[in-house]
Amino acid sequence: MKELYRSLGISDSVYSYCKDILDSLEDRFKEVDEVREYNQLKVIKAMQDNRVSESCFQGTTGYGYNDIGRETLEKVYASIFKTEDALVRPQITCGTHALNVALSANLRPGDELLSPVGKPYDTLEEVIGIRESKCSLKEFGITYKQAELNEDGSFNYDAIKAAINEKTKLATIQRSKGYLTRPTFSVKQIGELISFIKGINPNIICMVDNCYGEFVDVIEPSEVGADMVVGSLIKNPGGGLAPIGGYIAGRKDLIENCAYRLTSPGLGKEVGATLNVNTAFYQGLFMAPTVTAAALKGAIFAANIYEKLGYKVVPDSKEKRHDIIQAVTLNSEDAVIAFCKGIQAAAPVDSYLSPEPWAMPGYDSDVIMAAGAFVSGSSIELSADGPIKPPYNVYFQGGLTFDHAKFGIIKSLQALVDAKIVSL
């Protein structure tokens, strides 16, 4: 094995350092596998209860009327998330699009949107209008407030209470950290926050951006009071097989609004051809608990490797995980670039390319992204990215198999060693 790693560019010192850490993680990985098994059975039960059949794999064209595969899949998602309804569509292009559909469908001019968890993910800033953009919520007369988190990353309940007023219509709760180093929120914490908000005004819609969090726990935010949960199929729930798409699951009236916003008033869920993606959507969902577990193990491995080297990591090496993302504060632009070059070099696709920072749409600084993926931009596949600005955090996620995630992390460390940024 050491010889094979050597042929892939891994030095003996890096190999030995990583192997010692890996040998210490058996108990942590066992916990991940227990959650994986529970969620795998949950997915199977939802598919059986909703009578998934071979005919569900046939796609439709044109208007997409009477698409039994699409309709059954949405019932499966509703069963898994324990919601009244769901919208699962290839016409949803990404997680940001899914969030925009959910927000714009359920907010009206004069309403106010609240983020009780501080700054939202960068790409939502233009959706909301924090950064000026065409067709933002701000342009349609929807105002915005946010309550900052406490210094330790916990909810500032006094600030949240002060921010809520008669115009507050919807609270958006981002589960994962985005390009921040705050902790990711557990489902239990999200439930407590929703209970607090509903205690002030039970009519406030609570929406959770569930990206990167699906199947990490045995329950989802929709089981602790969330009115809508939103995510991307090229992250956890697509299992690496979905080529595009997003989902919104929740209260029936809210999902109906989302369907009208996604397609057209008067059409709603009745239209939307699935072409040839149904099989990938079903099979990806079936694989999602296993793929998510592989990504989680990779994140745990990465945290242990970099924390031991003295880098700040979020979550730390021993914390319970609530999403698949591992943040590492590398302290310099050169280190972020070297890390991402190592991840790219470990890819099965485009491994010979070298990622460079660039001005990516939706972000306020140059961003470097490493991802040699079978599905372009899929962040359930092995990838790493980060904004080129202090404190120079890199965000590592994904891995369809743990073996690949492990190799990617080892390769990232080798790149830092080769650049003389790290010495073992």
C-alpha positions in Angstrom: 0.0 0.0 0.0 2.8 2.4 0.9 4.4 1.7 -2.5 1.1 2.5 -4.3 0.8 5.8 -2.4 4.4 6.6 -3.3 3.6 6.1 -7.0 0.8 8.6 -6.5 3.2 11.2 -5.2 2.9 10.7 -1.4 6.1 10.7 0.5 6.8 8.1 3.2 6.7 10.8 6.0 3.3 12.1 4.9 2.0 8.5 4.5 3.1 7.5 8.0 1.8 10.7 9.6 -1.6 10.2 8.1 -1.8 6.4 8.8 -1.1 6.9 12.5 -4.0 9.4 12.7 -6.3 7.1 10.7 -5.7 4.2 13.1 -6.9 6.3 16.0 -10.4 7.0 14.4 -12.0 3.6 14.5 -14.6 4.5 17.2 -15.5 7.8 15.5 -16.1 6.0 12.3 -18.3 3.4 14.0 -20.6 6.2 15.2 -20.9 7.5 11.6 -21.7 4.0 10.3 -24.6 3.7 12.8 -26.2 6.9 11.5 -25.6 5.7 8.0 -27.4 2.4 8.6 -30.4 4.2 10.2 -30.7 6.6 7.3 -30.3 3.9 4.7 -33.2 2.0 6.2 -35.3 5.2 6.4 -34.8 5.8 2.7 -35.7 2.2 1.8 -38.8 2.4 3.9 -39.9 5.7 2.2 -39.4 4.1 -1.2 -41.3 1.0 -0.3 -44.1 2.9 1.4 -44.6 5.0 -1.7 -44.5 2.0 -4.1 -41.5 3.0 -6.2 -41.6 0.9 -9.3 -39.6 0.5 -12.5 -42.1 2.7 -14.3 -41.0 5.6 -12.0 -37.7 5.7 -13.9 -39.2 6.7 -17.2 -38.8 10.4 -17.9 -41.2 12.7 -19.7 -40.7 15.5 -22.3 -42.5 18.6 -23.2 -44.9 19.8 -20.5 -44.2 16.7 -18.4 -47.9 16.0 -17.6 -48.6 12.9 -15.6 -45.0 12.1 -14.7 -45.4 9.2 -12.3 -41.7 9.2 -11.5 -41.6 12.8 -10.5 -44.8 12.6 -8.5 -43.7 9.5 -6.6 -40.2 10.9 -5.9 -41.8 14.0 -4.3 -43.8 11.7 -2.1 -40.7 9.8 -1.1 -38.9 13.1 -0.1 -42.0 14.1 1.9 -41.9 10.8 3.7 -38.1 11.0 4.4 -38.4 14.6 5.7 -41.8 14.0 7.4 -43.4 16.9 5.7 -46.8 17.4 4.0 -45.3 17.9 0.5 -42.1 18.3 -1.5 -40.9 19.9 -4.7 -38.0 17.9 -6.3 -37.1 19.1 -9.7 -34.3 19.2 -12.3 -35.5 22.7 -13.2 -34.0 23.9 -9.8 -30.5 24.6 -11.0 -28.6 24.8 -7.6 -29.0 25.4 -3.9 -29.1 29.1 -4.3 -31.9 28.8 -6.8 -33.9 26.5 -4.5 -33.5 29.1 -1.7 -34.5 31.9 -4.0 -37.6 30.0 -5.1 -38.7 29.3 -1.5 -38.1 32.9 -0.4 -39.6 34.7 -3.4 -42.6 32.4 -3.4 -43.6 33.1 0.2 -42.6 36.7 0.7 -44.6 39.7 -0.6 -43.9 43.4 -0.9 -43.8 45.0 2.5 -42.8 41.7 4.2 -39.5 41.5 6.1 -37.0 38.6 6.0 -35.0 37.8 9.1 -31.8 35.9 9.4 -31.5 35.0 13.1 -28.1 33.4 12.5 -26.0 36.3 11.3 -24.7 36.8 7.8 -26.1 34.4 5.1 -24.0 32.5 2.6 -22.3 34.8 0.0 -24.6 33.9 -3.0 -27.7 34.8 -1.0 -26.5 38.4 -0.5 -27.5 39.3 -4.0 -30.8 37.3 -3.7 -31.7 39.3 -0.7 -30.3 42.6 -1.9 -27.6 43.0 0.7 -25.4 43.5 -2.3 -27.3 45.2 -5.1 -28.5 42.9 -7.9 -31.1 42.8 -10.5 -34.4 41.2 -9.4 -33.3 40.9 -5.7 -35.9 40.7 -3.0 -35.1 44.3 -2.1 -36.1 45.4 -5.6 -39.6 43.9 -4.9 -40.0 45.8 -1.6 -39.0 43.1 0.8 -36.8 44.3 3.6 -34.2 42.4 5.6 -32.8 42.2 9.1 -30.2 39.9 10.7 -29.4 39.2 14.3 -25.7 38.6 14.8 -24.6 35.5 16.7 -22.8 35.6 20.0 -19.0 35.5 19.9 -19.1 31.7 20.6 -21.4 31.1 17.7 -24.5 30.6 19.8 -27.8 32.3 19.1 -28.3 35.8 20.5 -31.9 35.4 21.6 -32.2 39.0 22.9 -31.1 40.3 19.5 -33.5 38.0 17.7 -36.4 39.1 19.8 -35.5 42.8 19.2 -35.3 42.2 15.4 -38.8 40.6 15.1 -41.6 43.0 14.4 -45.0 43.1 12.8 -43.5 42.9 9.3 -41.4 39.8 10.0 -42.8 37.1 7.7 -40.1 34.6 7.3 -36.9 33.5 9.2 -34.2 31.9 7.1 -31.9 29.6 9.1 -28.6 28.5 7.5 -27.6 25.2 9.0 -24.1 25.1 7.7 -21.3 27.6 8.2 -20.9 28.8 4.6 -17.6 30.9 4.3 -17.5 31.5 8.0 -15.9 29.7 10.9 -18.9 29.6 13.1 -20.1 26.2 14.3 -22.7 24.4 12.1 -26.0 24.1 14.0 -27.3 20.8 15.1 -30.9 19.8 14.4 -31.6 20.1 18.1 -30.3 23.7 18.2 -32.4 24.6 15.1 -35.4 23.2 16.8 -34.8 25.3 19.9 -34.4 28.4 17.7 -37.6 27.7 15.8 -39.5 27.2 19.1 -38.2 30.6 20.3 -39.3 32.4 17.1 -42.7 30.7 17.1 -43.1 31.6 20.7 -42.9 35.3 19.7 -45.1 34.9 16.6 -46.3 31.5 15.6 -47.1 32.8 12.1 -43.5 33.4 11.1 -42.4 30.9 8.5 -39.2 29.2 9.5 -37.1 28.0 6.6 -33.9 26.0 7.0 -31.1 26.0 4.4 -30.3 22.3 4.8 -27.4 22.2 2.3 -24.6 19.8 3.4 -26.6 18.6 6.4 -28.9 15.9 5.0 -28.4 12.4 6.4 -25.7 13.6 8.8 -28.1 13.0 11.7 -31.0 10.6 12.1 -33.5 13.5 12.1 -33.9 16.5 9.8 -34.9 20.1 10.7 -38.4 19.5 9.4 -38.9 17.1 12.3 -38.3 19.9 14.9 -40.6 22.6 13.6 -39.1 23.9 10.3 -41.9 24.9 7.9 -39.6 24.4 4.9 -36.2 22.7 4.4 -34.3 23.4 1.2 -31.3 21.8 -0.5 -29.4 20.9 -3.6 -29.3 17.5 -5.3 -25.7 17.9 -6.3 -24.9 17.8 -2.5 -25.9 15.1 0.0 -29.3 13.9 -1.2 -28.2 13.3 -4.8 -25.7 10.8 -3.7 -23.2 11.9 -6.4 -25.5 10.5 -9.2 -28.0 13.4 -9.6 -26.7 15.6 -12.5 -28.7 18.7 -11.4 -31.7 19.6 -9.3 -32.9 20.8 -5.9 -35.6 20.1 -3.4 -37.9 22.0 -1.1 -39.9 20.0 1.5 -42.4 21.4 3.9 -45.9 22.6 4.6 -48.3 22.0 1.7 -49.4 25.6 1.2 -45.8 26.8 1.1 -44.7 24.1 -1.3 -47.7 25.0 -3.6 -46.4 28.6 -3.6 -42.9 27.4 -4.5 -44.3 25.3 -7.4 -46.1 28.4 -8.8 -43.0 30.5 -8.5 -40.8 27.8 -10.1 -43.1 27.2 -13.1 -46.0 29.7 -13.5 -49.1 30.8 -11.7 -51.9 28.4 -12.7 -49.4 25.6 -13.6 -47.5 24.8 -10.4 -46.5 21.1 -9.9 -48.4 19.9 -12.9 -45.6 20.7 -15.4 -41.9 20.1 -15.5 -40.5 17.3 -17.7 -37.9 15.1 -16.0 -36.3 14.0 -19.3 -34.0 11.2 -18.4 -33.0 12.1 -14.8 -35.5 10.0 -12.8 -33.2 7.0 -12.4 -30.3 9.1 -11.2 -32.5 11.0 -8.8 -33.9 7.7 -7.2 -30.6 5.8 -7.2 -28.7 8.9 -5.9 -31.2 9.2 -3.1 -30.8 5.5 -2.3 -27.0 6.0 -2.2 -27.1 9.3 -0.3 -26.7 7.9 3.3 -23.6 5.9 2.3 -22.0 8.7 0.3 -22.7 11.2 3.1 -21.1 8.9 5.7 -18.0 8.6 3.4 -17.8 12.4 3.3 -18.2 12.7 7.1 -15.4 10.3 7.7 -13.2 12.3 5.3 -14.0 15.5 7.3 -13.2 13.9 10.6 -9.9 12.6 9.1 -9.0 16.1 7.8 -9.8 17.8 11.1 -7.5 15.4 13.0 -4.6 15.8 10.5 -4.7 19.6 10.4 -5.4 20.2 14.1 -2.4 18.2 15.1 -0.3 20.4 12.9 -1.5 23.4 14.8 -4.1 24.8 12.5 -7.5 26.0 13.7 -10.2 23.6 12.4 -14.0 24.0 12.6 -15.4 21.6 13.7 -12.5 20.5 15.8 -11.1 16.9 15.8 -13.5 15.6 18.5 -16.7 17.5 18.0 -20.0 15.9 16.9 -20.7 16.7 13.2 -23.7 18.4 11.9 -22.7 18.8 8.2 -20.0 17.4 5.9 -17.9 20.6 5.7 -14.5 20.9 7.3 -13.0 24.4 7.6 -9.3 24.9 8.1 -7.7 28.3 8.8 -4.5 28.2 6.8 -3.4 31.8 7.5 -2.0 32.6 4.0 -3.1 32.8 0.4 -0.2 30.4 -0.7 -1.4 27.8 1.8 -5.0 27.9 0.5 -3.9 27.6 -3.1 -1.5 24.7 -2.3 -4.3 22.9 -0.4 -6.7 23.2 -3.3 -4.0 22.1 -5.8 -3.5 19.0 -3.7 -7.3 18.2 -3.8 -7.4 18.7 -7.5 -4.4 16.4 -8.0 -6.3 13.6 -6.2 -9.3 13.8 -8.5 -10.3 11.0 -11.0 -11.3 13.7 -13.5 -9.2 16.7 -14.5 -6.4 15.8 -12.1 -3.8 17.3 -14.4 -5.4 20.8 -14.1 -4.2 23.4 -11.6 -6.9 25.5 -9.9 -6.4 29.3 -9.6 -8.3 32.0 -7.8 -10.9 33.9 -9.9 -13.7 36.4 -9.7 -16.6 33.9 -9.4 -20.2 35.2 -9.8 -22.0 35.8 -6.6 -18.9 36.3 -4.4 -17.2 39.5 -3.2 -13.6 38.3 -3.5 -11.6 36.0 -5.7 -12.4 32.3 -4.9 -10.4 29.2 -5.6 -12.2 25.9 -6.2 -10.8 22.5 -6.7 -13.2 19.8 -7.9 -12.5 17.0 -10.4 -16.0 15.8 -10.5 -18.2 13.6 -12.6 -21.0 16.1 -12.1 -19.8 19.7 -12.6 -19.8 21.6 -9.3 -21.0 18.7 -7.3 -19.8 19.3 -3.7 -20.8 15.9 -2.5 -17.9 14.8 -4.6 -14.4 15.5 -3.3 -13.8 19.3 -3.5 -12.3 22.2 -1.7 -12.8 25.9 -2.0 -12.2 29.2 -0.3 -12.3 33.0 -0.7 -8.9 34.6 -1.1 -9.1 36.9 1.9 -8.0 36.8 5.5 -8.0 34.7 7.6 -7.5 32.4 4.5 -10.0 29.6 5.4 -10.3 26.6 3.1 -13.5 24.5 3.1 -13.1 20.8 2.4 -16.1 18.6 1.7 -17.3 15.5 -0.1 -16.0 12.2 -1.3 -18.2 9.6 -2.9 -16.0 7.0 -1.2 -13.9 7.3 1.9 -10.9 5.9 0.1 -11.1 8.9 -2.3 -11.7 11.4 0.5 -8.7 10.0 2.4 -6.5 10.2 -0.6 -7.5 13.8 -1.3 -6.7 14.9 2.3 -3.3 13.2 2.2 -2.6 14.8 -1.2 -3.5 18.2 0.2 -1.0 17.8 3.0 1.6 16.6 0.5 1.1 19.8 -1.5 1.7 21.9 1.6 4.8 19.9 2.5 6.1 20.2 -1.1 5.5 24.0 -0.9 7.5 24.1 2.3 4.5 25.5 4.2 4.3 22.5 6.5 7.1 20.4 7.9 6.5 17.0 9.5 
